[in-house]
Amino acid sequence: MAWVRDIDSFYNFIGYVVLTAPNRFPVEDYLPPDEQMTLDRAFTELRQGLQLVDPEVADEKKRAKLSALLDDSLGAYRSGDEVTGARLLNDFEALIFKQ
């Protein structure tokens, strides 16, 4: 199931991940257990959402920085540093949506 379908849902999904990562994702009763949100699934969805960002907003260099922010954020969450993980996702969001 795709959570990110357009730029608005991408924006909302970033906030959802900030609020629920790494292990507070709500159980969705309409999804089978193997489709429930996880940290890895969330970051896969975030990476796919990058495809929706207009090239005028994020050129190749900026996309590389956005990808690095996702890598660093996921690493922080995996190591138990939720504050850094969330801060990096906020930086990620700001680079895309705050001009």
DRENVO-394543 format. One line per field, with one value per residue: residue number from 0; residue in one letter; chain; x, y, z of N, C-alpha, C in turn. Coordinates in steps of 0.05 Angstrom, whole numbers, plus 5000, padded with zeros to 4 digits. Example, Ala and Ser with C-alpha at 12.3 -4.5 7.8 and 13.67 -1.06 7.14 Angstrom:
2
num 0	1
residu a	s
chaine A	A
n_xx 5264	5257
n_yy 4886	4955
n_zz 5156	5142
ca_xx 5246	5273
ca_yy 4910	4979
ca_zz 5156	5143
c_xx 5264	5258
c_yy 4934	5001
c_zz 5156	5157
This chain:
99
num 0	1	2	3	4	5	6	7	8	9	10	11	12	13	14	15	16	17	18	19	20	21	22	23	24	25	26	27	28	29	30	31	32	33	34	35	36	37	38	39	40	41	42	43	44	45	46	47	48	49	50	51	52	53	54	55	56	57	58	59	60	61	62	63	64	65	66	67	68	69	70	71	72	73	74	75	76	77	78	79	80	81	82	83	84	85	86	87	88	89	90	91	92	93	94	95	96	97	98
residu m	a	w	v	r	d	i	d	s	f	y	n	f	i	g	y	v	v	l	t	a	p	n	r	f	p	v	e	d	y	l	p	p	d	e	q	m	t	l	d	r	a	f	t	e	l	r	q	g	l	q	l	v	d	p	e	v	a	d	e	k	k	r	a	k	l	s	a	l	l	d	d	s	l	g	a	y	r	s	g	d	e	v	t	g	a	r	l	l	n	d	f	e	a	l	i	f	k	q
chaine A	A	A	A	A	A	A	A	A	A	A	A	A	A	A	A	A	A	A	A	A	A	A	A	A	A	A	A	A	A	A	A	A	A	A	A	A	A	A	A	A	A	A	A	A	A	A	A	A	A	A	A	A	A	A	A	A	A	A	A	A	A	A	A	A	A	A	A	A	A	A	A	A	A	A	A	A	A	A	A	A	A	A	A	A	A	A	A	A	A	A	A	A	A	A	A	A	A	A
n_xx 5017	5012	5031	5045	5023	5020	5046	5024	5008	5058	5083	5051	5062	5115	5112	5081	5117	5158	5129	5117	5159	5212	5183	5129	5087	5020	4975	4941	4877	4855	4895	4935	4979	5031	5034	5034	5058	5127	5193	5231	5198	5173	5216	5229	5183	5189	5235	5214	5178	5210	5213	5170	5182	5190	5237	5256	5254	5288	5348	5397	5441	5418	5381	5416	5434	5386	5376	5420	5406	5362	5386	5420	5382	5352	5393	5403	5354	5355	5397	5377	5372	5326	5315	5354	5342	5290	5300	5333	5297	5262	5296	5302	5249	5245	5281	5254	5202	5203	5216
n_yy 4976	5043	5099	5149	5189	5236	5304	5330	5288	5268	5308	5306	5254	5256	5285	5248	5206	5231	5239	5186	5150	5114	5068	5074	5069	5070	5015	4994	4975	4957	4936	4879	4841	4838	4884	4928	4991	5001	5020	5013	5008	5058	5092	5073	5090	5145	5154	5140	5181	5224	5225	5254	5306	5368	5381	5434	5450	5415	5401	5356	5357	5375	5334	5293	5310	5308	5253	5235	5258	5227	5177	5187	5200	5153	5120	5144	5136	5080	5071	5087	5141	5182	5237	5261	5234	5253	5308	5309	5292	5334	5374	5352	5357	5414	5429	5415	5437	5488	5547
n_zz 5000	4982	5017	5006	4957	4930	4929	4974	5008	5017	5047	5093	5109	5124	5172	5201	5206	5237	5285	5301	5294	5325	5337	5348	5313	5294	5297	5242	5231	5184	5154	5138	5182	5158	5128	5161	5186	5192	5216	5174	5130	5130	5117	5067	5040	5046	5015	4964	4960	4947	4892	4877	4884	4855	4803	4801	4853	4879	4856	4827	4862	4910	4918	4930	4979	5008	5006	5036	5086	5098	5103	5147	5186	5191	5209	5259	5286	5287	5321	5368	5379	5380	5381	5348	5300	5289	5285	5240	5201	5203	5182	5131	5112	5113	5074	5028	5030	5052	5027
ca_xx 5000	5027	5022	5052	5012	5024	5064	5011	5010	5087	5087	5037	5075	5140	5103	5072	5141	5170	5114	5113	5184	5218	5167	5102	5069	4994	4965	4918	4861	4848	4919	4945	5004	5055	5033	5035	5081	5152	5213	5242	5177	5169	5238	5225	5162	5201	5252	5197	5166	5229	5207	5149	5192	5196	5266	5262	5257	5311	5364	5411	5458	5400	5370	5436	5434	5361	5380	5438	5391	5346	5405	5429	5359	5347	5415	5399	5331	5363	5416	5362	5373	5301	5316	5369	5327	5268	5312	5342	5273	5252	5314	5294	5224	5250	5295	5235	5177	5206	5233
ca_yy 5000	5068	5120	5175	5189	5263	5321	5336	5265	5266	5327	5295	5229	5263	5291	5223	5191	5246	5234	5158	5133	5090	5044	5081	5070	5058	4991	5000	4951	4949	4925	4854	4845	4842	4910	4949	5009	4997	5041	5009	5013	5087	5105	5066	5107	5172	5154	5140	5207	5242	5225	5273	5333	5382	5386	5462	5452	5399	5391	5332	5361	5377	5307	5277	5319	5297	5224	5233	5264	5203	5156	5194	5199	5125	5110	5155	5121	5052	5071	5096	5170	5192	5266	5267	5223	5271	5333	5306	5291	5362	5387	5341	5371	5442	5432	5410	5453	5516	5561
ca_zz 5000	4980	5035	4993	4930	4918	4946	4999	5025	5024	5069	5116	5117	5139	5199	5213	5214	5259	5309	5308	5292	5310	5344	5357	5290	5302	5283	5224	5232	5157	5141	5150	5198	5142	5115	5181	5183	5208	5210	5148	5110	5130	5103	5039	5030	5044	4991	4941	4958	4935	4864	4873	4888	4830	4799	4807	4882	4887	4834	4833	4886	4933	4922	4944	5007	5019	5010	5059	5110	5104	5113	5174	5204	5196	5227	5286	5297	5292	5344	5392	5382	5368	5378	5323	5278	5283	5276	5212	5184	5201	5163	5105	5105	5108	5048	5007	5031	5062	5008
c_xx 5018	5015	5025	5043	5016	5040	5051	5013	5039	5093	5075	5051	5101	5133	5094	5096	5155	5156	5113	5138	5199	5198	5139	5082	5043	4988	4940	4902	4853	4872	4927	4971	5029	5055	5032	5060	5103	5171	5224	5222	5172	5191	5238	5205	5173	5219	5236	5184	5184	5224	5186	5158	5201	5226	5274	5266	5282	5325	5380	5428	5440	5387	5390	5437	5409	5364	5399	5424	5374	5363	5413	5406	5353	5368	5411	5376	5340	5382	5403	5362	5349	5302	5331	5354	5305	5279	5321	5319	5261	5270	5307	5269	5229	5263	5276	5213	5180	5227	5239
c_yy 5025	5088	5147	5173	5215	5279	5327	5312	5260	5284	5316	5270	5235	5269	5266	5207	5205	5240	5205	5141	5134	5067	5051	5083	5057	5034	4999	4975	4941	4937	4898	4859	4851	4869	4934	4966	5000	5019	5038	5016	5044	5100	5097	5085	5136	5174	5155	5168	5228	5245	5246	5302	5345	5387	5415	5466	5437	5388	5367	5334	5361	5350	5289	5284	5308	5267	5219	5239	5240	5181	5162	5192	5170	5113	5119	5140	5093	5050	5081	5126	5183	5222	5274	5257	5242	5298	5331	5304	5319	5378	5378	5355	5400	5447	5429	5431	5481	5530	5589
c_zz 5000	4999	5023	4964	4915	4937	4973	5018	5034	5048	5095	5127	5132	5168	5214	5223	5238	5285	5319	5307	5318	5315	5355	5334	5298	5285	5267	5221	5204	5142	5154	5164	5181	5126	5135	5178	5202	5201	5182	5126	5108	5114	5073	5026	5027	5020	4965	4937	4946	4905	4857	4874	4861	4827	4804	4837	4891	4862	4844	4859	4911	4939	4936	4973	5021	5025	5034	5085	5118	5115	5142	5194	5211	5214	5256	5300	5305	5316	5369	5397	5367	5363	5352	5299	5270	5273	5247	5193	5182	5182	5135	5095	5097	5081	5024	5007	5041	5044	5017
